[in-house]
Amino acid sequence: MLKFTEEDRSFIQKYFDNAKALLNAENLNDVLDPLYDLIDVKGFAPPNYEEYNDFGRKAQKIYDSIYSNN
């Protein structure tokens, strides 16, 4: 079973319809891949979409936390 902080759990529950499945995943990439996709879709700021927006920075922090804890 993967390790999640309360902040990780809260973020996943807020932004994913399949949060229960993600939080019960046994494979790290089963969680990180959807997070990466979410960052790719919602995490970059206009006009050039090269830098993170506030959401992207928060999501990347969660991604990094899950990665380093597992």
Backbone torsions as a table, in degrees:
resi	resn	phi	psi	omega
1	MET	NA	138.5	-179.2
2	LEU	-77.1	155.5	179.3
3	LYS	-99.8	132.7	178.2
4	PHE	-131.8	141.6	171.1
5	THR	-80.7	168.8	176.8
6	GLU	-62.6	-36.2	178.1
7	GLU	-64.7	-41.3	176.9
8	ASP	-59.7	-49.5	-178.4
9	ARG	-59.9	-45.2	-178.8
10	SER	-61.5	-44.4	179.8
11	PHE	-62.6	-47.8	-179.4
12	ILE	-61.5	-43.3	-180.0
13	GLN	-64.7	-33.6	-178.0
14	LYS	-74.7	-36.6	-170.1
15	TYR	-109.2	-3.1	-178.5
16	PHE	-127.1	128.9	176.3
17	ASP	-67.1	-29.8	-179.5
18	ASN	-100.0	36.5	-176.0
19	ALA	-55.8	-40.8	-178.5
20	LYS	-60.0	-44.8	178.8
21	ALA	-64.1	-41.3	179.6
22	LEU	-64.6	-42.7	-178.3
23	LEU	-72.0	-17.8	177.3
24	ASN	-102.0	5.0	-178.5
25	ALA	-63.7	148.8	176.9
26	GLU	-105.5	-16.6	-179.8
27	ASN	-104.0	125.0	-177.4
28	LEU	-56.1	-41.4	-178.6
29	ASN	-67.6	-20.7	176.2
30	ASP	-66.3	-20.7	177.0
31	VAL	-100.0	-44.2	-175.4
32	LEU	-68.6	-36.8	-179.6
33	ASP	-61.3	-47.5	176.7
34	PRO	-63.9	-35.1	176.7
35	LEU	-64.0	-43.3	177.8
36	TYR	-59.4	-44.8	179.6
37	ASP	-62.6	-40.0	178.8
38	LEU	-63.9	-43.1	177.2
39	ILE	-61.6	-42.1	-179.0
40	ASP	-62.2	-34.9	-177.5
41	VAL	-84.3	-45.2	-171.4
42	LYS	-112.4	-4.5	-166.0
43	GLY	-98.8	5.6	-176.3
44	PHE	-117.7	145.4	-173.7
45	ALA	-96.2	141.7	173.6
46	PRO	-68.4	163.1	10.0
47	PRO	-90.1	-23.8	-174.1
48	ASN	-98.2	-10.0	179.0
49	TYR	56.1	41.5	178.2
50	GLU	-107.5	-21.1	-178.8
51	GLU	-113.3	151.4	176.7
52	TYR	-66.4	146.0	166.7
53	ASN	-91.8	-175.4	-178.8
54	ASP	-58.8	-42.6	179.0
55	PHE	-62.7	-42.9	180.0
56	GLY	-61.9	-39.8	177.5
57	ARG	-65.1	-41.9	178.8
58	LYS	-64.8	-46.9	-179.0
59	ALA	-63.7	-38.9	178.2
60	GLN	-65.4	-36.1	176.6
61	LYS	-62.0	-42.0	178.1
62	ILE	-66.0	-45.2	177.7
63	TYR	-55.1	-49.9	-178.8
64	ASP	-62.6	-39.8	179.0
65	SER	-61.9	-47.5	180.0
66	ILE	-64.6	-43.1	179.7
67	TYR	-60.9	-48.6	-175.5
68	SER	-72.1	-26.2	179.4
69	ASN	-82.9	-8.9	-177.9
70	ASN	-125.7	NA	NA
